[in-house]
Amino acid sequence: THAQSDLSVGLRQLARVVRVQRLPWRIAWCAGAGVTGTTEELLAQEVATLTDFLTQLSEIAALTDGTLFLASSAGGLYAGGPGGPYDEYDVPQPISAYGRAKLAAEEWKDCLVLWDEIDAVFHRAERVR
């Protein structure tokens, strides 16, 4: 997709700078295009874009120190559970394609962190105003 192409170009530019200057990097992934009414197909494309991005980012992370900040939506993750507030120990219970897409994004982040490929900071926002 166009978004994946743009991200790839940006990551290649970042990789060139990191290789030459060995500077630490910081990236914030704070929003996708999907909302609660977005189709499952479009949300799957969004997760694929993030997946490709994280895979490419792991290659840059091997070059120098950096941190990824990933923001997510608590509302989509816990829509099937009892009333909040929720914390990181609560089991996600998505009931929509939107919630499942948010969970898939988090699982990818968890895999890369467990593999020690990317240092990550994570935030689940319940409400953003």
Stockholm file with secondary structure:
# STOCKHOLM 1.0

chainA/1-129         THAQSDLSVGLRQLARVVRVQRLPWRIAWCAGAGVTGTTEELLAQEVATLTDFLTQLSEIAALTDGTLFLASSAGGLYAGGPGGPYDEYDVPQPISAYGRAKLAAEEWKDCLVLWDEIDAVFHRAERVR
#=GR chainA/1-129 SS CHHHHHHHHHHHHHHHHHHHHCCCEEEEECCCSCCTTSCHHHHHHHHHHHHHHHHHHHHHHTTSCEEEEEEEEHHHHSTTSSSSCCCTTSCCCCCSHHHHHHHHHHHHHHHHHHTTSCEEEEEEESCCC
#=GC SS_cons         CHHHHHHHHHHHHHHHHHHHHCCCEEEEECCCSCCTTSCHHHHHHHHHHHHHHHHHHHHHHTTSCEEEEEEEEHHHHSTTSSSSCCCTTSCCCCCSHHHHHHHHHHHHHHHHHHTTSCEEEEEEESCCC
//
